[in-house]
Amino acid sequence: MKRKARSTPKGRQVNPQALEEVRSLLGDEPRRRDLLIEHLHKVNDRYGHLSAAHLAALAQEMRLAMAEVYEVATFYSMYNLQPTGKYKITMCTCLPCGLQGALAAADHLRQKLGIDFNETTPDGRFTLKEGECMGACAMAPVLLVNNKKMHDYMTNDKLDALLKELK
């Protein structure tokens, strides 16, 4: 018995608009595998998150398996797979920060914001993320705001002052 030919190719179909956006962001830069992290940064910074459409487009553009691109994008806490609030607060909860009060600080943040990790406040202002080691163990507990500005030696008072400053 002869099988009918597929009307569409197997796998995730690449969105033409997302592909054009990725090509525009990368410009003339090489599409080498060792540049995947840098290219993911470009997409994340430009769009605020890594949509499935952009991940598929980047995989095609770099001639990588979608699974490989997704694996890297989900490994690092600096990337967002969903849109985030205006301020993404990433609290380090690894062992050194945890021993210096990060878990209590995280509980304080969750209470003040009324959200849990990986949630965004209803007004879209804050997203709270849990992060792995940020390389600042001597200044624990630490957090990052929008993957750019590190705040160290966080106490409840310092957290309250930071939230007030960001509001």
C-alpha positions in Angstrom: 0.0 0.0 0.0 1.4 3.4 -1.0 1.4 6.2 1.6 0.3 9.7 0.8 3.0 12.3 0.9 2.9 14.7 3.9 1.3 18.1 3.1 3.6 19.8 5.6 7.1 18.9 6.8 7.7 17.2 10.1 8.7 19.2 13.2 8.1 22.8 14.3 7.4 25.1 11.4 9.5 28.3 11.4 7.5 31.5 11.5 8.7 33.7 8.5 8.3 36.9 10.6 10.4 35.4 13.5 13.0 34.2 11.0 13.3 37.7 9.5 13.5 39.3 13.0 16.3 36.9 14.0 18.2 37.5 10.7 17.9 41.2 11.2 19.2 41.0 14.8 22.2 38.8 13.8 23.0 40.8 10.7 26.4 39.8 9.2 27.5 38.0 12.4 28.6 34.3 11.9 26.1 31.6 12.8 28.7 29.4 14.6 27.6 27.1 17.4 29.9 28.8 19.9 27.9 32.0 19.4 24.6 30.5 20.4 24.6 32.1 23.9 25.4 35.5 22.4 22.7 35.2 19.8 20.2 34.1 22.5 21.1 37.3 24.5 20.4 39.5 21.4 16.9 38.0 21.0 16.1 38.0 24.7 17.3 41.6 25.1 15.4 42.8 22.0 12.1 41.1 22.7 12.2 40.7 26.5 11.9 36.9 26.2 12.7 33.9 24.0 9.4 32.9 22.2 9.1 29.5 20.7 8.9 31.1 17.3 12.2 32.9 17.8 13.9 29.8 19.2 12.8 27.8 16.2 14.0 30.6 13.8 17.3 30.8 15.6 17.8 27.0 15.4 17.1 27.1 11.7 19.3 30.1 11.1 22.2 28.5 13.0 21.5 25.1 11.5 21.2 23.6 15.0 18.6 21.2 16.4 15.7 22.9 18.1 16.4 20.7 21.1 19.9 22.1 21.4 18.8 25.7 21.3 16.0 25.1 23.8 18.4 23.2 26.1 20.7 26.2 26.3 17.9 28.7 26.6 16.3 26.8 29.5 19.6 26.1 31.3 20.5 29.7 32.1 18.3 31.8 34.4 19.2 35.0 32.5 16.9 34.0 29.7 13.1 34.4 29.8 10.9 31.9 28.0 7.8 34.0 28.9 7.3 37.7 28.9 8.3 39.3 32.2 7.4 42.4 34.1 9.2 45.7 33.7 11.5 44.6 36.5 12.7 41.0 36.6 14.1 40.3 40.1 16.3 37.2 40.2 17.1 36.1 43.7 20.1 33.8 44.1 19.0 30.8 46.3 22.1 28.6 46.0 23.7 27.2 49.1 26.1 30.1 50.0 23.3 32.7 49.6 20.8 30.4 51.3 23.1 30.2 54.3 23.4 33.9 54.4 19.6 34.5 54.5 18.5 34.4 50.8 15.6 32.0 51.6 14.2 34.4 54.2 14.8 37.3 51.8 13.0 35.5 49.0 10.1 34.8 51.4 10.0 38.5 52.2 10.0 39.4 48.5 7.2 37.0 47.7 5.1 38.4 50.5 5.7 42.0 49.6 5.0 41.4 45.9 2.2 38.9 46.4 3.7 36.5 43.9 5.8 33.3 43.9 8.9 32.5 41.8 8.2 32.5 38.0 5.1 34.8 38.4 4.5 38.4 37.5 2.5 40.9 39.5 -1.0 41.6 38.2 0.1 45.2 37.2 3.0 43.7 35.1 5.6 45.6 37.0 7.6 42.8 38.7 8.5 39.2 37.9 10.2 37.1 40.5 12.7 34.5 39.4 14.9 32.1 41.4 18.5 32.0 40.2 21.5 29.9 40.6 24.9 31.0 41.7 25.7 34.6 40.5 29.4 34.4 41.5 29.0 36.8 44.4 29.0 34.4 47.4 31.1 36.8 49.5 28.3 39.4 49.3 25.4 37.0 49.8 22.5 37.2 49.6 22.4 38.8 46.2 19.8 39.5 43.5 19.8 40.8 40.0 17.4 43.3 38.6 16.8 42.8 34.8 19.9 40.7 34.6 22.0 43.8 34.8 22.3 45.4 38.2 23.4 43.3 41.2 22.3 44.1 44.7 24.3 42.6 47.5 24.0 41.9 51.3 20.2 41.9 50.9 18.2 42.4 54.1 14.5 42.9 54.4 15.1 46.7 54.9 17.2 46.8 51.7 14.6 44.8 49.8 11.9 47.2 50.9 14.0 50.2 49.8 14.7 48.6 46.5 11.0 47.9 45.8 10.2 51.5 46.8 12.9 52.8 44.4 11.6 50.6 41.5 7.9 51.5 42.0 
